[in-house]
């Protein structure tokens, strides 16, 4: 097949793609799937205004389903400003309540310790009796520092006393209902969600946007830290904190107080998921109070762990006032077609229905394709794999690297869980890989997130036609494209076929990859998932399916269509215009200027 003529690299380099200038256009940065306004001190426009402006400019085609969603998002945005103020006041009251409760709890413990001190044999008037008799009494009654009611009853009684002394926990103000958007590939779900996310800047302090892969890895990372802290047993003496050490009691009473403290922590950590959820959005800004928003792209329930983790995390966040805006290719009740962990899944669906408005985007049009057809070609995808394609890609590589400094080096970038990834060729935010290097080895979403975060421009060479024979590589490639797209990277490729013909083999059967959702914990011996399921109050159901991806053929087909749609959009000028404003490499540079 005859190859398209390559357009000038000058247009690419001119599209606000220059790090050195630090100049930003006043225009909004748009693409077919996403829309953000560049960082600014002024309040960004709401999603409805953004959407209508793009229609007026001819950059988007009007769609009544999309406009309905933009209006719903606008309504949520309108309630956030007051909600932020209400939540700030609530968190002040909550902090005061927690402080008073902790002070009262310590007072109760000290009073109980005083009672023990007065009643214990070793502090009585006969404390100087024969040491041998004293030891014999302790051997006869080894539990004399622990009441017969047991620590659990003791803990509950203490909590009831605290309720009567301090009062119940302050009630959080009612949160605005979020949105759950579902529909076909290219229907505008992510675009509209990101319009909303961009508009919340400056309104809500705690705001995060995650794609499914990144969210699952973040959950695992937080679990990893909490679990590691739990399994690292310390001696009883080292567990006695400073305030206990300074108490005017004998060592055994101090040990009792320390044991009560430790038991309280164990009760609080018995279910690890709420603890993870509490750090999921505000871990980096723990000193800030206010509302929280989670934008979650491509919700999936691909295995038991995903169902259990999502249910625990999302339910906790919704229950504590987080506003959720999510996208998926399925309605909530259709997510779990394999029937895994049905009871837990039904609780998740009930939470979503209670706290979110469920809205379908019914368009059958792939707007990424539509915009690509209307755009002037920016050829970044070279095919087939012949001498001409190789020469054109090499010429592009030289032009881009010369523009960004010209010195090609090998480097190492950090990956989650203490791992690293070697990058064979890189140059000031530009990196080059072969398909086999990224997709033919046991790497996963964490590696691709690291690549996408560190490099604004990525070259991938020698991409083959996907088939059943390399189905594991096909799944990795789809995950790679997802992360490059989510981070708004500029992508250059050489491939064996056109984008539309790239994913073959569905007639042969479902492309199935058990490694597509691997969670990289090699540093800790690869035991995290098993330990969390076994010990973290998460039941695996006793079935190997707990660690096996259950993607159906229909899910695979959707993933292929999404990858094709995104590859097409990544060639358009509208997408490329946004790289400088949206990629973390440039956004961080702007903040540091």
Secondary structure, 3 states (H helix, E strand, C coil): CCCCCCCCHHHHHHCCCCCCCCCCCCCCEECCCCEECCCCCCCCCCHHHHHHHHHHCCCCCCCHHHHHHHHHHHHHHHHHHHHHHHHHHHHHHHHHHHHHHHHHHHHHHHHHHHHHHHHCHHHCCCCCCCHHHHHHHHHHCCCCCCCCCHHHHHHHHHHHHHHHHHCCCCCCCCCCCEEEEEECCCCCHHHHHHHHHHHCCCCCCEEEEEEHHHHHHHHHHHHHHHHHHHHCCCCHHHHCCHHHHCCCCCHHHHHHHHHHHHHHHHHHCCCHHHHHHHHHCCHHHCCCCCCEEEEEECCCCCCHHHHHHHHHHHHHHHHCCCEEEEEECCCHHHCCCCCCCHHHHHHHHHHHHHHEEEEEECCCCCHHHHHHHHCCCCCCEEECCCHHHHHHHHHHHHHHHHHCCCCCEEEEEECHHHCEEEEEEEECCEEEEEHHHHHCCCCCHHHHHHHHHHCCEEEEEEECCECHHHHHHHHHHHHHHHHHHHCCCEEEEEECCCCCCCECCHHHCCCCCCCCCCCCCHHHCCCHHHHHHHHCCCCCCCCHHHHCCCCCHHHHHHHHHHHHHHHHHCCCHHHHHCHHHHCHHHHHHHHHC
